[in-house]
Amino acid sequence: MSLLTATNISKSYGPDDIFAGASLSIPYRARIAIVGPNGIGKTTLLRILTGDEMPTNGHVHRARSLKLGYLPQEATFDSDRTLWEECLSALDDLRAQEAELARLEVAMSDPSQAEAALALYGPLQAQFEHRGGYTYTTRTRQVLSGLGFDPSEFDLSLKHLSGGQRTRALLARLLLSNPDLLILDEPTNHLDIAAVEWLESYLGQWGGAALIVSHDRYFLDKVVTVILEMSRTGLGVYRGNYGAYVQQRQERWELTQRIFESEKERLEKEVDYIRRNISGQNVLQAKGRLRRLSRYLQAVEQLGLEAVVGKRWAEVSEEADTTVSYMNVDEATRRVRSLRPPSNRPPSLHLKLKTAHRSGNIILRTSNLTVGYPGKVLFAADDLELRRLETTAIIGPNGAGKTTFLKIILGQIPPLEGEVVLGASLKVGYFAQAHEDLHPERTLVEEIEAAAPKMLLAEIRGYLARFLFTGDEVFKKVSTLSGGEGSRLALAKLALSDANLLLLDEPTNHLDIPSQEILQEVLAGYEGTILLVSHDRYLIDALSTQIWDIDEQHGRLRVFKGSYSEYRSQKEIEREVERAEIAPRTRKGSPTQKPRPSSDERRRQARLKQVEEQIAVLEELLSGLSRRLENPPADPAKVHKLGTEYVRVQTELDELMKEWEGLHT
């Protein structure tokens, strides 16, 4: 049985149809993504599924007692609670059980209440333990830390958090509430790479179902097993992750093209037969064929060729009005020749990036560089070198200094120490994450005029149409644009710069997947040098020739020569080596000697081993106490003693678990 089923959902606002024919079913443990261009109605569909909005047609069936958690793109909180209190509110029923257990323990010490309390205590305690009642504070810390919150932020009021922090706080509360179905709208928008990877791991082990709208292709590759492609007329189903979806989508496009070409060839032969015989010996047969062809072409005009091909005529007749007068031969010929392939591909950017001239071989060098602000050091870097035609990705946590580094390269702010030297013959193009180079009071036309003063209005309109701005949209003010529209306009201006060095700060933010794919393809063919700040691991993996990783913990920028996949593999090897406490192999493959640990490290390892042994003993003791409490003795005093001992052992175990976590960090 499915957790949620939607049948033939459609949504309209007045005369404007947003989408129609959307049907889906979400089984237990499903991992489903909905993708599609911006503005297609993905968020509206999610709100309909959650019950926050009503469909115009169709219906949604939710399983009885379904526990549903919904993460909107932007969270709003009307609460005076702290971050920690808000997250614990997801566990109110568990905490109520904890309070009831404490009350029963007190009652068991009273002979007049002991027997009744004893009967309740054992089953309740077993249920409390099974639900993780003795570890919920540890889980809360793990979830908050995994989503990028520092322990110093746990006691902050929600009112003092930014919009992105509030969204992460809501996501933390949803994960802790353990719903049957999570519906997530762009869950990675406010997460850095480390937090996204943590969420991927969490969802991989989580037992519930998830329906996700996301533009993060790498995230979809790691998490989902079914992708639903949303269009105005329904949801196309693709089995597998994002990579499988891309392959299947291309195969479907190619199949549709082959069907179209075959059908058009058949219709051209039919027209040719009619023209040759309409005035000849087979005139009656030709006229009969012309009548059938006329009705067929009328149905094609109403429904589209793709909807007609392969269907029986009775089915087509039910959907199309084919009762109008018949065509003559010339009209039928014109209609057949004008048939075009079905537009099953979403509209996409027509982006071209060209360089005005060749740069020198050395693009950028740094010396003794320290990045930050007066009184605030963000990171230091070994001497760096960027060469022509390289694509370097700068990665690191939010707030680590990536954008600040780009501004130092642009000369907008000075470094704290050291210097950045740019190479010869450079023309720099900058894509700002917050689109600071766009003027809010200008129209789109005025923005392009400022970048290309010689372009005529008709040329500007045609140019903007390549970036999906059509009609009167070109006269909108920049301040009224959505995030995706702002990104497309910023790319339009960037393409006019003819730069041979691109500094790109989160260029795929707010872009839908089709636009991300086009941008990636264009950047891959770009004949200049790219310095890329991005959380888009799919883009980084496709383009990067080296990784500059800002290690916030140690305040250093570290260079890795290679692709992002190679960088991930290397990081995983390093983690495995650290966990196994063995030295890595040399490049030739011969093992190196294990370095002798320092005295501090030896003490840490000794204490870690001791703690692990104590944890094993306490867990075994706790398990024995739990079994005895499930079948308690008749003497209330003995039961009370068992309960007290259980709480003591559990408290001691929690403290050791905290110490164990600290020894591993």
C-alpha positions in Angstrom: 0.0 0.0 0.0 1.2 3.5 -0.9 1.7 6.2 1.7 0.3 8.8 -0.7 -1.3 8.7 -4.1 -2.2 11.6 -6.4 -4.5 11.1 -9.4 -4.8 13.4 -12.4 -4.0 16.5 -10.4 -4.4 19.9 -12.2 -4.0 23.4 -11.0 -5.2 26.7 -12.5 -5.3 30.3 -11.3 -8.2 31.9 -13.0 -7.8 31.4 -16.8 -4.1 30.4 -16.4 -3.5 26.7 -16.4 -0.3 25.8 -14.4 -0.2 22.1 -15.0 -2.6 19.1 -15.6 -2.6 15.3 -15.5 -0.1 14.9 -12.7 -0.4 11.4 -11.1 2.1 9.7 -8.8 2.3 7.1 -6.0 4.8 7.1 -3.1 5.4 3.6 -1.6 7.2 2.9 1.7 10.9 3.7 1.7 10.6 5.4 -1.7 13.2 8.0 -2.8 11.6 10.0 -5.5 12.6 13.3 -7.1 10.5 15.8 -9.1 12.5 17.8 -11.7 11.5 20.3 -14.4 12.1 23.9 -15.5 11.4 26.8 -13.1 7.8 27.9 -13.2 6.4 24.6 -14.2 4.6 24.2 -10.8 6.8 21.8 -8.8 6.3 23.8 -5.5 2.6 24.1 -6.1 2.3 20.3 -6.6 4.1 19.7 -3.3 1.8 22.1 -1.5 -1.2 20.2 -3.0 0.3 16.9 -1.8 0.8 18.2 1.7 -2.8 19.6 1.8 -1.6 23.2 2.0 -3.3 24.0 -1.3 -6.3 22.5 -3.1 -6.1 21.1 -6.7 -8.4 22.5 -9.4 -9.1 18.9 -10.5 -8.0 15.4 -9.3 -7.6 14.1 -5.8 -4.9 13.1 -3.3 -5.2 10.1 -1.0 -3.0 9.8 2.1 -2.6 6.7 4.1 -4.4 6.6 7.4 -2.3 8.0 10.3 0.3 9.2 7.8 3.0 11.3 9.6 4.1 13.8 7.0 7.0 16.3 7.2 7.2 19.2 4.8 10.2 21.5 4.2 9.4 24.6 2.1 12.1 26.5 0.3 12.0 29.3 2.9 11.0 28.4 6.5 9.0 30.8 8.7 9.0 30.5 12.5 6.7 32.4 14.8 8.4 31.2 18.0 10.4 32.5 20.9 12.2 29.2 21.4 15.9 28.7 20.9 17.3 26.4 18.2 17.8 23.6 20.7 14.3 23.9 22.2 12.7 24.0 18.7 14.4 20.8 17.7 13.5 19.1 21.0 9.9 20.0 20.3 9.9 17.3 17.6 10.4 14.8 20.4 7.7 16.0 22.8 6.0 12.6 23.0 9.3 10.9 23.8 10.1 13.5 26.5 6.6 12.9 27.9 7.4 9.2 28.2 10.7 10.2 29.9 8.7 12.3 32.5 6.2 9.5 33.0 9.0 7.0 33.7 10.5 9.4 36.3 7.0 9.6 37.9 6.6 5.9 38.0 10.1 5.5 39.6 9.0 7.7 42.4 5.7 5.9 42.7 7.4 2.5 42.9 9.1 3.7 46.2 5.6 4.1 47.7 4.3 0.7 48.8 0.7 1.8 48.2 1.4 2.6 44.5 4.3 0.2 43.8 2.3 -2.7 42.3 0.4 -0.5 39.8 3.5 1.5 38.9 5.5 -1.6 38.4 2.9 -3.0 35.9 3.2 0.1 33.8 7.0 0.8 34.1 8.4 -2.3 32.4 6.5 -2.0 29.0 6.9 1.8 29.0 10.6 1.6 29.7 11.1 -1.0 26.9 9.2 1.2 24.4 11.1 4.3 25.5 14.4 2.5 25.0 13.3 1.1 21.6 12.4 4.6 20.3 15.9 5.9 21.3 14.8 7.7 24.4 18.1 7.4 26.1 20.0 8.9 23.2 17.7 11.6 21.8 19.9 14.5 23.1 23.0 12.9 21.3 20.9 12.5 18.1 19.8 16.1 18.3 23.4 17.3 18.6 24.4 15.1 15.7 21.7 16.3 13.4 22.3 20.0 14.2 26.1 19.6 13.7 25.6 17.6 10.5 23.5 20.4 9.1 26.2 22.9 9.8 25.3 24.4 13.1 28.0 25.1 15.6 27.3 24.2 19.2 27.7 27.8 20.1 24.5 28.5 18.0 22.3 25.9 19.8 21.0 28.3 22.4 20.4 31.2 19.9 16.8 32.4 19.6 15.1 31.5 16.3 14.4 35.2 15.8 18.1 35.9 15.6 18.7 33.3 12.8 19.0 34.2 9.1 16.5 32.8 6.6 18.9 30.1 5.6 19.5 29.1 9.2 15.8 28.9 9.9 15.3 26.6 6.9 18.1 24.4 8.2 16.5 24.5 11.7 13.2 23.3 10.2 15.0 20.5 8.4 16.7 19.4 11.6 13.3 19.3 13.4 11.8 17.3 10.6 14.5 14.7 10.6 14.3 14.4 14.4 10.5 14.0 14.2 11.0 10.8 12.1 8.0 11.1 9.8 6.7 8.4 7.5 7.1 10.7 4.5 9.4 13.6 4.0 8.5 16.2 1.3 11.5 18.4 0.7 11.5 21.5 -1.5 15.1 22.4 -2.4 16.6 20.9 0.8 20.2 21.7 -0.3 19.7 25.4 -1.0 21.2 26.6 2.3 23.7 23.8 2.9 27.4 23.8 2.2 29.0 20.7 0.7 29.8 19.0 4.0 26.2 19.4 5.2 24.8 18.1 1.9 27.0 15.1 2.1 25.9 14.5 5.7 22.2 14.7 4.5 22.9 12.3 1.7 24.3 9.8 4.2 21.4 10.4 6.6 18.7 9.8 4.0 20.6 6.7 2.8 20.1 5.1 6.2 16.7 6.5 7.0 13.8 4.2 7.0 11.0 6.5 5.8 10.0 7.7 2.3 11.1 10.9 0.7 9.7 13.1 -2.2 12.3 15.7 -3.2 12.3 18.7 -5.5 15.9 19.7 -6.1 18.2 21.2 -8.7 21.3 19.6 -7.1 22.2 16.9 -9.7 24.9 15.3 -7.6 22.5 15.0 -4.6 19.9 13.4 -6.9 22.6 11.0 -8.1 23.3 9.9 -4.6 19.8 9.8 -3.0 16.9 9.1 -5.4 15.9 5.9 -7.3 13.0 7.4 -9.3 12.8 10.7 -11.1 9.5 12.3 -12.2 9.9 14.9 -15.0 7.2 17.5 -14.7 5.6 19.2 -17.7 2.4 21.1 -18.3 0.7 17.8 -19.2 1.8 15.4 -16.5 4.8 13.5 -14.9 7.1 11.4 -16.9 8.6 8.4 -15.0 12.3 7.5 -15.1 13.8 4.7 -13.1 17.1 5.3 -11.4 19.1 8.3 -10.3 19.9 11.5 -12.1 22.5 9.9 -14.4 20.1 7.2 -15.4 17.4 9.9 -16.0 19.7 11.8 -18.4 20.4 8.7 -20.4 16.7 7.6 -20.6 15.6 11.1 -21.4 18.0 11.3 -24.4 16.8 7.8 -25.6 13.1 9.0 -25.4 13.9 12.2 -27.3 15.7 10.1 -30.0 12.8 7.6 -30.1 10.3 10.5 -30.5 12.3 11.9 -33.3 12.4 8.6 -35.1 8.7 8.1 -34.7 8.0 11.6 -36.0 10.2 11.1 -39.1 8.7 7.7 -39.9 5.1 9.1 -39.5 5.8 12.2 -41.6 7.4 10.0 -44.3 4.2 7.8 -44.3 2.0 10.9 -44.6 4.1 12.3 -47.5 3.6 9.1 -49.4 -0.1 9.3 -48.7 -0.3 12.8 -50.1 1.8 11.8 -53.1 -0.6 8.9 -53.8 -3.6 11.3 -53.5 -2.1 13.9 -55.8 -1.3 11.3 -58.5 -4.8 9.7 -58.4 -7.3 12.4 -57.5 -8.1 13.0 -61.1 -7.3 9.6 -62.5 -8.6 6.1 -62.6 -8.5 5.6 -58.8 -10.3 8.9 -58.0 -12.8 7.3 -55.5 -10.0 5.6 -53.6 -7.9 8.9 -53.6 -10.9 10.9 -52.3 -11.5 8.4 -49.5 -7.9 8.6 -48.5 -8.1 12.4 -48.6 -11.1 12.4 -46.2 -9.2 10.1 -43.8 -6.1 12.2 -44.1 -8.0 15.4 -43.5 -9.5 14.1 -40.3 -6.1 12.8 -39.2 -4.4 16.1 -39.8 -7.2 17.9 -37.9 -6.5 15.6 -34.9 -2.8 16.3 -35.2 -3.4 20.0 -35.1 -5.5 19.7 -31.9 -3.6 17.1 -30.0 -0.1 17.1 -31.5 1.5 14.4 -33.6 3.0 12.5 -30.7 -0.4 12.1 -29.1 -1.9 10.7 -32.3 0.7 8.3 -33.6 0.1 4.7 -32.6 -3.4 5.2 -31.3 -6.5 3.6 -32.8 -8.8 6.0 -34.7 -11.6 5.5 -32.2 -9.4 6.7 -29.3 -8.3 9.8 -31.3 -11.8 10.6 -32.3 -12.9 10.7 -28.7 -10.2 13.3 -27.9 -10.4 15.5 -31.0 -13.1 17.3 -32.9 -12.7 15.9 -36.5 -16.1 17.0 -37.9 -15.0 20.1 -39.8 -15.0 20.2 -43.6 -12.4 18.2 -45.5 -9.2 19.7 -47.0 -8.3 19.9 -50.6 -5.1 18.3 -51.9 -3.1 21.5 -51.8 -4.1 22.2 -48.2 -3.3 18.6 -47.1 0.1 18.8 -48.8 0.9 22.1 -47.1 -0.2 20.7 -43.7 2.0 17.6 -44.0 5.0 19.5 -45.2 4.7 22.0 -42.3 4.7 19.3 -39.6 7.5 19.8 -37.0 8.8 17.4 -34.4 7.0 17.6 -31.0 8.7 20.0 -28.6 9.2 17.6 -25.8 12.4 19.3 -24.8 12.0 22.2 -22.4 13.0 25.7 -23.6 16.7 26.2 -22.8 19.3 29.0 -22.7 21.2 29.8 -25.9 24.5 30.8 -24.2 27.8 31.4 -25.9 31.0 32.4 -24.1 33.8 33.7 -26.3 37.2 35.3 -25.6 38.3 38.5 -27.2 42.0 37.6 -27.2 44.4 35.1 -25.8 45.8 35.6 -22.3 49.3 34.8 -21.0 50.1 31.3 -19.7 50.3 32.4 -16.1 46.8 33.7 -15.0 47.3 34.2 -11.3 50.0 33.9 -8.6 49.8 34.5 -4.9 52.6 35.0 -2.4 52.3 34.7 1.4 48.5 35.3 1.1 46.2 35.7 4.1 42.5 36.3 3.4 40.2 38.0 5.9 39.2 41.4 7.3 40.9 43.6 9.9 40.7 41.6 13.2 39.3 38.5 11.4 41.6 36.0 9.7 39.7 33.6 7.4 42.5 31.5 5.9 46.1 31.5 4.8 47.3 29.9 1.6 50.5 28.4 0.3 51.7 30.1 -2.8 49.2 29.4 -5.5 49.4 29.4 -9.3 46.6 29.3 -11.9 47.5 28.6 -15.5 45.7 29.3 -18.8 42.8 27.0 -19.7 42.6 25.5 -16.2 39.4 25.3 -14.3 39.9 25.6 -10.5 37.1 25.0 -8.1 37.2 26.8 -4.7 35.3 24.8 -2.1 34.8 25.1 1.7 32.1 25.7 4.3 29.8 28.7 4.2 31.6 31.8 5.6 35.1 30.3 5.0 36.1 33.2 2.8 35.5 32.0 -0.8 33.7 35.1 -2.0 36.2 37.3 -0.1 39.0 35.6 -2.0 37.3 36.4 -5.3 37.0 40.1 -4.3 40.7 40.2 -3.4 41.5 38.8 -6.9 39.3 41.5 -8.4 41.0 44.2 -6.4 37.8 45.2 -4.6 39.4 44.6 -1.1 43.1 44.1 -0.1 44.4 40.9 1.4 45.4 40.9 5.1 48.9 39.9 4.2 50.8 38.9 1.0 49.7 39.7 -2.6 47.8 38.4 -5.6 49.4 39.1 -9.0 47.4 38.7 -12.2 48.9 37.7 -15.5 49.2 39.5 -18.8 46.5 40.3 -21.3 43.6 39.4 -19.0 40.1 40.5 -19.4 38.1 39.4 -16.3 34.4 38.5 -16.3 32.7 38.2 -12.9 29.5 36.5 -12.0 28.5 37.6 -8.5 26.5 35.3 -6.3 24.2 38.1 -5.1 24.1 39.7 -8.6 25.5 42.9 -7.1 26.5 44.0 -10.7 22.8 44.2 -11.6 21.1 47.6 -11.0 17.7 47.1 -9.3 16.0 50.2 -11.0 17.1 49.4 -14.5 15.0 47.3 -16.9 16.4 44.2 -18.6 16.9 46.2 -21.8 18.8 48.9 -20.0 21.1 46.4 -18.4 22.0 45.0 -21.8 22.4 48.5 -23.2 24.9 49.3 -20.5 27.0 46.3 -21.3 26.6 46.6 -25.1 25.9 50.3 -26.0 25.9 49.7 -29.8 23.1 47.1 -29.8 19.8 48.2 -31.2 16.5 47.6 -29.3 15.5 44.8 -31.7 18.9 43.2 -31.3 18.6 43.4 -27.5 15.2 41.8 -27.6 16.4 39.0 -29.7 19.5 38.6 -27.5 17.4 38.4 -24.3 15.1 35.9 -26.0 18.1 33.5 -26.1 18.0 33.7 -22.3 14.2 33.0 -22.2 13.1 36.6 -21.7 10.3 37.3 -24.3 7.6 39.8 -25.0 7.1 42.5 -22.4 9.4 40.7 -19.9 12.3 42.6 -21.4 10.9 45.8 -19.8 10.6 44.5 -16.3 12.8 46.1 -13.6 15.7 44.0 -12.3 14.2 44.4 -8.7 11.2 42.4 -9.8 13.1 39.4 -11.1 13.1 36.0 -9.4 16.4 34.3 -8.4 16.5 32.2 -11.5 15.7 35.2 -13.8 18.4 37.2 -12.1 20.9 34.5 -12.8 19.9 34.3 -16.4 20.3 38.0 -16.8 23.7 38.0 -15.1 24.8 35.2 -17.5 23.5 37.3 -20.5 25.7 40.2 -19.4 28.7 37.9 -18.7 28.4 36.5 -22.3 28.9 40.1 -23.6 32.1 40.6 -21.8 34.4 38.5 -24.1 36.4 37.8 -21.0 39.3 35.3 -21.0 39.2 34.8 -17.2 35.9 34.0 -15.6 35.4 34.4 -11.8 32.1 32.5 -11.1 30.5 32.7 -7.7 27.7 30.1 -7.4 26.7 30.4 -11.1 24.1 27.6 -10.9 22.2 29.0 -7.9 18.5 29.4 -8.8 19.0 27.8 -12.2 16.8 24.9 -13.1 18.3 21.6 -14.3 18.0 22.3 -18.1 19.8 25.7 -17.6 22.5 24.0 -15.4 23.1 21.5 -18.2 23.5 24.2 -20.8 25.8 26.2 -18.7 28.0 23.2 -17.9 28.2 22.4 -21.6 29.1 25.9 -22.5 31.8 26.2 -19.8 33.3 22.9 -20.9 33.9 24.3 -24.3 35.1 27.7 -23.1 38.5 28.7 -24.4 39.6 30.7 -21.4 40.4 30.1 -17.7 37.8 29.6 -15.0 38.0 30.1 -11.2 34.8 28.6 -9.8 33.2 29.0 -6.4 30.3 26.5 -6.2 28.4 24.0 -4.1 27.3 22.3 -7.3 29.4 19.2 -7.1 28.1 17.9 -10.4 29.4 21.0 -12.2 32.7 20.9 -10.2 33.3 17.3 -11.1 32.6 17.9 -14.8 34.9 20.9 -15.2 37.6 21.1 -12.5 41.2 20.4 -13.2 42.2 21.2 -9.6 40.5 21.8 -6.3 41.4 24.6 -3.8 39.9 23.4 -0.5 39.5 25.9 2.4 40.0 23.9 5.6 38.1 26.2 8.0 39.2 24.2 11.1 42.9 24.8 10.4 42.5 28.1 8.6 44.4 26.9 5.5 43.7 26.6 1.7 45.0 23.3 0.4 45.5 22.5 -3.3 44.5 19.2 -4.9 45.6 18.6 -8.5 42.8 16.6 -10.1 39.1 16.4 -10.6 36.5 16.5 -7.8 35.9 12.7 -8.0 39.6 12.1 -7.5 39.6 14.6 -4.7 36.7 12.8 -3.0 38.5 9.4 -3.4 41.6 10.9 -1.9 39.7 12.3 1.1 38.0 9.0 1.6 41.4 7.2 1.6 42.7 9.7 4.1 39.7 9.1 6.4 40.1 5.3 6.1 43.8 5.7 6.9 43.0 7.8 9.9 40.3 5.4 11.1 42.6 2.4 10.6 45.6 4.3 12.0 47.9 3.1 9.2 50.1 5.2 6.9 49.2 5.7 3.2 51.2 4.0 0.5 53.7 5.8 -1.5 53.0 6.7 -5.2 55.0 3.6 -6.3 52.7 1.4 -4.1 55.2 0.3 -1.6 54.1 0.7 2.1 55.8 3.3 4.2 56.6 2.8 7.8 54.0 3.7 10.3 55.0 7.0 12.0 55.5 6.7 15.7 52.6 8.4 17.4 53.2 11.3 19.7 52.8 11.0 23.5 49.5 12.9 23.3 48.3 10.6 20.5 49.4 7.5 22.5 47.4 8.7 25.5 44.4 9.4 23.3 44.5 5.9 21.8 44.9 4.3 25.3 42.0 6.3 26.7 39.9 5.5 23.6 40.5 1.8 24.0 39.7 2.0 27.7 36.4 3.9 27.0 35.4 1.4 24.3 35.9 -1.5 26.8 33.8 0.4 29.4 31.1 1.1 26.9 30.9 -2.6 26.0 30.6 -3.6 29.7 27.9 -1.0 30.3 25.9 -1.9 27.2 25.8 -5.6 28.3 24.8 -4.6 31.8 22.1 -2.3 30.5 20.8 -5.1 28.3 20.5 -7.4 31.3 18.7 -4.8 33.4 16.3 -4.1 30.5 15.4 -7.8 30.3 14.9 -8.0 34.1 12.6 -4.9 34.0 10.5 -6.5 31.2 9.7 -9.4 33.6 10.0 -7.6 37.0 10.1 -9.3 40.4 7.1 -9.1 42.6 8.9 -7.1 45.3 8.4 -3.3 44.5 11.5 -2.4 46.4 13.6 -4.7 44.1 11.9 -3.2 41.1 12.7 0.3 42.3 16.3 -0.7 42.8 16.5 -2.1 39.3 15.0 1.1 37.8 17.4 3.3 39.8 20.3 1.1 38.7 19.1 1.3 35.0 19.1 5.1 35.1 22.5 5.2 36.7 24.0 2.9 34.1 22.4 4.7 31.2 23.7 8.1 32.5 27.2 6.7 32.8 26.9 5.2 29.3 25.8 8.6 27.9 28.8 10.3 29.4 31.2 7.7 28.0 29.6 8.0 24.6 30.1 11.8 24.7 33.8 11.2 25.6 34.1 8.6 22.9 32.8 11.1 20.3 35.3 13.7 21.5 38.2 11.3 21.3 37.3 10.7 17.6 37.2 14.4 16.6 
